[in-house]
Every structure is written in structure tokens, then in C-alpha cells.
């Protein structure tokens, strides 16, 4: 019976019915007798949730997977899928930065724990994109302060870009704006 439920999950997934597939995989996980098959069913359910942008459900399921099956060979993949679930929520520099910060935190942890996995290279690239978006956010706020002649606030935001995001595409503009403001307020040295 458990195997047939699992196979129903596969069939539904193949047909694109990811939500139904996730439910079947979760059901199969509970009744499968072998741990490796239960773990696989749990991971498949998580992937299905991720596939339909149910990121909270995917993350919750993946965190349970990691706790329940800590010795499973797919632990790096589960961690990677958690990160990607946060990363997919990053919209643009003007919106809430919580997903950016959470993604950055999770990526840094992943790179320390699983530096030589196939996912590490992709996450290093995504980390660069995240840092660019965080720098863009700082620059956006700095430009607002410059426009409103709030020089100290602008300087503080620009310094964040220079100190924390010096490898981003915004470093040149931040340095230029700092020099420009210093000249405006008479700090030519």
C-alpha cells in the first residue's frame, strides 16, 4: 500500500499536479517501513511544494527532513533547497530585505558546512547577486538622503556600501557620491 501511494505521488508529479503529489509523498512517508524510502518521500514532498512556490511549506518540510533524517545522503540538497526557497522570494531592492538577509545567512552557513558540493558554486554566484541587491538598497536610500540634503545620513549609507559591499557594481558610485558630498559640506581633505 505504501509503495502504491508513493507511485501515485510520482504519477501526479509527472502530470504537474504538485500539490496532490506532495500530499501523496507525505502520506507515503508516514507508512513506509524503510527509513531511506521515508526520507525520499519527505524530500519529494518538499520539492513538490517548492515547485508550486509554496516556499513556507517547502522550508518547513525540509527542516523537518533534516531533523528527522540527519544521516541521509541528501542533507546538502535539502539545505540547498531551503536556501533556494528563500532566494526565490527576493523580488527587488525596493521591497523587504528580510529574504535577502535570510538567504545570505543560509548561504554562508551552507558554504561552511558543504563547501565541496555541487551546489556550492551556484550558491557563491547567488551570494554575489544578493550582495549586489543589498548594496543597491543602500544606494537607493543614500540617493534619497542626497536628494533631500541629509548629508550625514547619506554618508553613513554610502560608507556601508564601501565597507561591506566593495566587490559589488555599486562601489564606484558610492565612492563618487562620498567625494561629492564631502566637497559640498566643505570636507575637502
C-alpha positions as CSV (number, residue, x, y, z in Angstrom):
1,X,0.0,0.0,0.0
2,X,2.8,2.5,0.9
3,X,4.6,1.9,-2.3
4,X,1.4,2.4,-4.4
5,X,0.8,5.7,-2.6
6,X,4.4,6.8,-3.4
7,X,3.9,5.8,-7.0
8,X,0.7,7.9,-7.1
9,X,2.8,10.8,-5.9
10,X,5.3,10.2,-8.8
11,X,2.4,10.0,-11.3
12,X,0.8,13.2,-10.0
13,X,4.2,14.9,-10.1
14,X,4.8,13.8,-13.7
15,X,1.3,15.2,-14.6
16,X,2.2,18.5,-13.0
17,X,-0.2,18.1,-10.0
18,X,2.5,19.0,-7.5
19,X,0.2,19.8,-4.6
20,X,-1.5,16.5,-4.8
21,X,1.8,14.8,-5.3
22,X,3.2,16.5,-2.2
23,X,0.2,15.1,-0.2
24,X,0.8,11.6,-1.5
25,X,4.5,11.7,-0.7
26,X,3.8,13.0,2.8
27,X,1.2,10.2,3.3
28,X,3.7,7.6,2.0
29,X,6.4,8.9,4.3
30,X,4.3,8.1,7.3
31,X,3.7,4.5,6.4
32,X,6.9,3.4,4.5
33,X,8.8,1.0,6.6
34,X,12.4,1.6,5.3
35,X,14.0,4.8,6.5
36,X,15.6,5.6,3.2
37,X,12.3,5.4,1.4
38,X,10.6,7.5,4.0
39,X,13.3,10.1,3.7
40,X,13.0,10.1,-0.1
41,X,9.2,10.6,0.2
42,X,9.7,13.5,2.5
43,X,12.2,15.1,0.2
44,X,9.9,14.6,-2.8
45,X,7.1,16.3,-0.9
46,X,9.3,19.3,-0.2
47,X,10.4,19.5,-3.8
48,X,6.7,19.5,-4.9
49,X,5.9,22.3,-2.5
50,X,8.9,24.3,-3.8
51,X,7.8,23.6,-7.4
52,X,4.5,25.4,-6.9
53,X,6.0,28.3,-4.9
54,X,4.7,27.1,-1.6
55,X,8.0,28.2,-0.1
56,X,7.0,28.2,3.6
57,X,5.7,24.7,3.3
58,X,8.8,23.5,1.5
59,X,11.1,25.1,4.1
60,X,9.1,23.7,7.0
61,X,9.1,20.2,5.4
62,X,12.8,20.4,4.6
63,X,13.7,21.5,8.2
64,X,11.7,18.5,9.5
65,X,13.5,16.3,7.0
66,X,16.9,17.5,8.2
67,X,16.0,16.8,11.9
68,X,14.3,13.5,11.2
69,X,16.9,12.1,8.8
70,X,20.2,13.7,9.8
71,X,22.4,10.9,8.3
72,X,20.6,11.0,4.9
73,X,22.9,11.5,1.9
74,X,20.5,14.2,0.6
75,X,21.1,16.6,3.5
76,X,23.2,19.0,1.4
77,X,20.4,19.1,-1.2
78,X,17.8,19.7,1.5
79,X,19.8,22.6,2.8
80,X,20.3,23.9,-0.8
81,X,16.5,23.7,-1.4
82,X,15.8,25.7,1.8
83,X,18.2,28.4,0.6
84,X,16.7,28.5,-2.9
85,X,13.2,28.8,-1.3
86,X,14.3,31.9,0.5
87,X,16.2,33.2,-2.6
88,X,13.2,32.8,-4.8
89,X,11.3,35.3,-2.7
90,X,13.8,38.1,-3.4
91,X,11.9,40.5,-5.6
92,X,13.8,43.8,-5.9
93,X,15.9,46.2,-4.0
94,X,12.9,48.4,-3.1
95,X,11.0,45.7,-1.2
96,X,11.5,44.0,2.1
97,X,15.1,42.8,2.6
98,X,14.3,40.0,5.0
99,X,14.5,37.3,2.3
100,X,17.8,38.8,1.1
101,X,19.3,38.7,4.6
102,X,17.9,35.2,5.3
103,X,19.3,33.9,2.0
104,X,22.7,35.4,2.7
105,X,22.8,33.9,6.2
106,X,21.8,30.5,5.0
107,X,24.2,30.6,2.1
108,X,27.1,31.5,4.3
109,X,26.3,28.6,6.7
110,X,25.9,26.2,3.7
111,X,29.3,27.2,2.2
112,X,31.0,26.5,5.6
113,X,29.2,23.1,6.0
114,X,29.2,21.8,2.4
115,X,31.9,23.8,0.6
116,X,32.7,21.0,-1.9
117,X,29.2,20.0,-3.0
118,X,27.8,20.6,-6.5
119,X,25.6,23.3,-5.0
120,X,28.3,25.4,-3.6
121,X,29.3,27.1,-6.9
122,X,25.7,28.1,-7.6
123,X,25.3,29.5,-4.1
124,X,28.5,31.5,-4.4
125,X,27.1,33.1,-7.6
126,X,23.7,33.7,-5.8
127,X,25.6,35.3,-2.9
128,X,27.2,37.8,-5.2
129,X,23.8,38.7,-6.6
130,X,22.4,39.1,-3.0
131,X,25.3,41.4,-2.1
132,X,24.6,43.4,-5.2
133,X,21.0,43.8,-4.2
134,X,21.8,44.7,-0.6
135,X,24.3,47.3,-2.0
136,X,21.6,48.6,-4.4
137,X,19.2,49.0,-1.4
138,X,21.8,51.1,0.4
139,X,22.5,53.2,-2.7
140,X,18.8,53.8,-3.1
141,X,18.5,55.1,0.4
142,X,21.6,57.1,0.1
143,X,20.3,58.8,-3.1
144,X,17.1,59.6,-1.2
145,X,19.1,61.3,1.5
146,X,21.3,63.1,-1.1
147,X,18.2,64.4,-2.8
148,X,16.8,65.7,0.5
149,X,20.2,67.1,1.5
150,X,20.6,64.8,4.5
151,X,24.3,64.6,4.2
152,X,25.3,62.7,7.3
153,X,22.6,60.0,6.7
154,X,23.8,59.8,3.1
155,X,27.4,59.5,4.1
156,X,26.6,56.7,6.5
157,X,24.7,54.7,3.9
158,X,27.5,55.2,1.3
159,X,30.1,54.1,3.9
160,X,28.1,50.8,4.3
161,X,28.5,50.2,0.6
162,X,32.2,51.0,0.6
163,X,32.9,48.9,3.7
164,X,30.5,45.9,3.3
165,X,29.9,45.7,-0.4
166,X,33.2,46.7,-2.0
167,X,33.0,43.8,-4.5
168,X,29.7,45.0,-6.0
169,X,29.0,47.1,-9.0
170,X,28.0,50.0,-6.7
171,X,31.4,50.7,-5.2
172,X,32.4,53.3,-7.9
173,X,29.1,55.3,-7.5
174,X,29.4,55.1,-3.7
175,X,32.9,56.5,-3.7
176,X,32.0,59.2,-6.2
177,X,29.0,60.3,-4.1
178,X,31.1,60.3,-1.0
179,X,33.6,62.6,-2.6
180,X,30.8,64.8,-4.0
181,X,29.2,65.1,-0.5
182,X,32.4,65.8,1.2
183,X,33.1,68.7,-1.2
184,X,29.6,70.0,-0.7
185,X,30.0,70.2,3.1
186,X,33.5,71.5,2.9
187,X,35.5,68.4,3.9
188,X,37.9,68.6,1.0
189,X,40.7,66.7,2.9
